[in-house]
Amino acid sequence: MNGKALSYSRLTNPVPAPIVTITIRLKRNGPYVIAAEEASEVVILDADGTRVMPESGRSIALCRCGASSTKPFCDRSHRENGFDGSIRWTDCYPVQNPVDQGSAGPAPSDSK
């Protein structure tokens, strides 16, 4: 040995992870869809915390009607069960579209 003590320092300000924006589109009366270009950035975990791997290189379609036999993925059951996805939101706050700097829509009501 050279007589020098081994030293170390703690990283007090870890480098933050890069921010990735994922767009989830709602198909009219159909699933939530994440484009193939963004799908590789998405992590889907089941109720036990096990990672669910969608097919590589494809868009992810997530069930919105509740009837899919392949949850969380869409199996097109919405086409058979008459799912109506026309409700825009319920008891949540509309978010202004960053592309459209216009009105964010009506303010949510506090009355129930």
DOTOR-600594 format. One record per residue (C-alpha): residue number from 1; residue in three letters; x, y, z. Coordinates in nm, 4 decimals, always signed. Layout:
! DOTOR-600594
k = NUM; r = ALA; px = X; py = Y; pz = Z;
...
END
This chain:
! DOTOR-600594
k = 1; r = MET; px = +0.0000; py = +0.0000; pz = +0.0000;
k = 2; r = ASN; px = +0.1045; py = +0.3565; pz = -0.0523;
k = 3; r = GLY; px = +0.0020; py = +0.4803; pz = +0.2934;
k = 4; r = LYS; px = -0.2925; py = +0.6849; pz = +0.1685;
k = 5; r = ALA; px = -0.6341; py = +0.6324; pz = +0.3240;
k = 6; r = LEU; px = -0.9231; py = +0.5335; pz = +0.1050;
k = 7; r = SER; px = -1.1885; py = +0.8028; pz = +0.0976;
k = 8; r = TYR; px = -1.5253; py = +0.8433; pz = -0.0629;
k = 9; r = SER; px = -1.7964; py = +1.1056; pz = -0.0848;
k = 10; r = ARG; px = -2.1722; py = +1.0752; pz = -0.1039;
k = 11; r = LEU; px = -2.3577; py = +1.2101; pz = -0.3972;
k = 12; r = THR; px = -2.5800; py = +1.4635; pz = -0.2228;
k = 13; r = ASN; px = -2.7529; py = +1.5957; pz = -0.5337;
k = 14; r = PRO; px = -2.8223; py = +1.2991; pz = -0.7589;
k = 15; r = VAL; px = -2.8724; py = +1.3765; pz = -1.1236;
k = 16; r = PRO; px = -3.2473; py = +1.3819; pz = -1.1932;
k = 17; r = ALA; px = -3.3856; py = +1.1377; pz = -1.4447;
k = 18; r = PRO; px = -3.4736; py = +1.2956; pz = -1.7785;
k = 19; r = ILE; px = -3.8368; py = +1.3979; pz = -1.8133;
k = 20; r = VAL; px = -4.0195; py = +1.1979; pz = -2.0761;
k = 21; r = THR; px = -4.3605; py = +1.3075; pz = -2.2003;
k = 22; r = ILE; px = -4.5909; py = +1.0246; pz = -2.2965;
k = 23; r = THR; px = -4.9126; py = +1.0981; pz = -2.4858;
k = 24; r = ILE; px = -5.2118; py = +0.8767; pz = -2.4141;
k = 25; r = ARG; px = -5.4888; py = +0.9183; pz = -2.6690;
k = 26; r = LEU; px = -5.8478; py = +0.8129; pz = -2.6168;
k = 27; r = LYS; px = -6.0016; py = +0.6414; pz = -2.9172;
k = 28; r = ARG; px = -6.3675; py = +0.7346; pz = -2.9597;
k = 29; r = ASN; px = -6.5606; py = +0.4623; pz = -2.7766;
k = 30; r = GLY; px = -6.2408; py = +0.2576; pz = -2.7630;
k = 31; r = PRO; px = -5.9150; py = +0.2085; pz = -2.5710;
k = 32; r = TYR; px = -5.6441; py = +0.4363; pz = -2.4400;
k = 33; r = VAL; px = -5.3614; py = +0.4256; pz = -2.6972;
k = 34; r = ILE; px = -4.9903; py = +0.4954; pz = -2.6554;
k = 35; r = ALA; px = -4.8085; py = +0.5317; pz = -2.9885;
k = 36; r = ALA; px = -4.5381; py = +0.2788; pz = -3.0789;
k = 37; r = GLU; px = -4.2744; py = +0.5552; pz = -3.0778;
k = 38; r = GLU; px = -4.3468; py = +0.6213; pz = -2.7088;
k = 39; r = ALA; px = -4.4390; py = +0.2692; pz = -2.5959;
k = 40; r = SER; px = -4.0811; py = +0.1674; pz = -2.5169;
k = 41; r = GLU; px = -4.0738; py = +0.4366; pz = -2.2439;
k = 42; r = VAL; px = -4.3823; py = +0.2964; pz = -2.0676;
k = 43; r = VAL; px = -4.3615; py = +0.0568; pz = -1.7740;
k = 44; r = ILE; px = -4.6790; py = -0.1371; pz = -1.6952;
k = 45; r = LEU; px = -4.6962; py = -0.3250; pz = -1.3657;
k = 46; r = ASP; px = -4.9694; py = -0.5708; pz = -1.2680;
k = 47; r = ALA; px = -5.1307; py = -0.5785; pz = -0.9226;
k = 48; r = ASP; px = -4.8396; py = -0.7850; pz = -0.7866;
k = 49; r = GLY; px = -4.5788; py = -0.5440; pz = -0.9220;
k = 50; r = THR; px = -4.4724; py = -0.7745; pz = -1.2044;
k = 51; r = ARG; px = -4.3790; py = -0.5931; pz = -1.5233;
k = 52; r = VAL; px = -4.6222; py = -0.6613; pz = -1.8078;
k = 53; r = MET; px = -4.4448; py = -0.6491; pz = -2.1411;
k = 54; r = PRO; px = -4.6425; py = -0.5322; pz = -2.4425;
k = 55; r = GLU; px = -4.5362; py = -0.6522; pz = -2.7859;
k = 56; r = SER; px = -4.2173; py = -0.4743; pz = -2.8951;
k = 57; r = GLY; px = -4.2448; py = -0.2088; pz = -3.1669;
k = 58; r = ARG; px = -4.6246; py = -0.1805; pz = -3.1460;
k = 59; r = SER; px = -4.8630; py = +0.0715; pz = -2.9998;
k = 60; r = ILE; px = -5.0126; py = -0.0079; pz = -2.6608;
k = 61; r = ALA; px = -5.3931; py = -0.0185; pz = -2.6414;
k = 62; r = LEU; px = -5.5234; py = -0.0241; pz = -2.2837;
k = 63; r = CYS; px = -5.8790; py = -0.1313; pz = -2.2040;
k = 64; r = ARG; px = -6.1167; py = +0.1499; pz = -2.1147;
k = 65; r = CYS; px = -6.4477; py = -0.0390; pz = -2.1240;
k = 66; r = GLY; px = -6.3635; py = -0.2918; pz = -1.8503;
k = 67; r = ALA; px = -6.4643; py = -0.5988; pz = -2.0514;
k = 68; r = SER; px = -6.1308; py = -0.7080; pz = -2.1999;
k = 69; r = SER; px = -6.0203; py = -1.0652; pz = -2.1333;
k = 70; r = THR; px = -5.6577; py = -0.9528; pz = -2.1781;
k = 71; r = LYS; px = -5.6536; py = -0.6666; pz = -1.9233;
k = 72; r = PRO; px = -5.4890; py = -0.4283; pz = -1.9010;
k = 73; r = PHE; px = -5.4715; py = -0.4519; pz = -2.2791;
k = 74; r = CYS; px = -5.7643; py = -0.3987; pz = -2.5132;
k = 75; r = ASP; px = -5.9107; py = -0.7021; pz = -2.6909;
k = 76; r = ARG; px = -6.1768; py = -0.4979; pz = -2.8763;
k = 77; r = SER; px = -6.4573; py = -0.6083; pz = -2.6428;
k = 78; r = HIS; px = -6.5804; py = -0.2472; pz = -2.6526;
k = 79; r = ARG; px = -6.7075; py = -0.3137; pz = -3.0061;
k = 80; r = GLU; px = -6.9423; py = -0.5830; pz = -2.8795;
k = 81; r = ASN; px = -7.0552; py = -0.4414; pz = -2.5446;
k = 82; r = GLY; px = -7.1774; py = -0.0994; pz = -2.6593;
k = 83; r = PHE; px = -6.9172; py = +0.0942; pz = -2.4600;
k = 84; r = ASP; px = -6.9880; py = +0.4680; pz = -2.4658;
k = 85; r = GLY; px = -6.6694; py = +0.6647; pz = -2.4121;
k = 86; r = SER; px = -6.8266; py = +1.0027; pz = -2.4820;
k = 87; r = ILE; px = -6.8002; py = +1.1304; pz = -2.1234;
k = 88; r = ARG; px = -6.5033; py = +1.3661; pz = -2.1151;
k = 89; r = TRP; px = -6.4279; py = +1.3618; pz = -1.7429;
k = 90; r = THR; px = -6.5970; py = +1.3052; pz = -1.4081;
k = 91; r = ASP; px = -6.4878; py = +1.4823; pz = -1.0903;
k = 92; r = CYS; px = -6.1447; py = +1.5615; pz = -1.2266;
k = 93; r = TYR; px = -5.9879; py = +1.8788; pz = -1.3477;
k = 94; r = PRO; px = -5.9452; py = +1.9493; pz = -1.7177;
k = 95; r = VAL; px = -5.5849; py = +2.0138; pz = -1.8143;
k = 96; r = GLN; px = -5.4966; py = +2.2754; pz = -2.0703;
k = 97; r = ASN; px = -5.3546; py = +2.1243; pz = -2.3866;
k = 98; r = PRO; px = -4.9970; py = +2.2587; pz = -2.4204;
k = 99; r = VAL; px = -5.0428; py = +2.2747; pz = -2.7980;
k = 100; r = ASP; px = -5.3633; py = +2.4780; pz = -2.7702;
k = 101; r = GLN; px = -5.3055; py = +2.7703; pz = -2.5360;
k = 102; r = GLY; px = -5.6775; py = +2.8526; pz = -2.5438;
k = 103; r = SER; px = -5.9319; py = +2.7925; pz = -2.2715;
k = 104; r = ALA; px = -5.8914; py = +2.4839; pz = -2.0550;
k = 105; r = GLY; px = -6.2677; py = +2.4401; pz = -2.0454;
k = 106; r = PRO; px = -6.5145; py = +2.4853; pz = -1.7647;
k = 107; r = ALA; px = -6.3964; py = +2.4793; pz = -1.4067;
k = 108; r = PRO; px = -6.4997; py = +2.1736; pz = -1.2059;
k = 109; r = SER; px = -6.7964; py = +2.2108; pz = -0.9740;
k = 110; r = ASP; px = -6.7493; py = +2.1760; pz = -0.5982;
k = 111; r = SER; px = -7.1101; py = +2.0665; pz = -0.5468;
k = 112; r = LYS; px = -7.1987; py = +1.7000; pz = -0.5491;
END
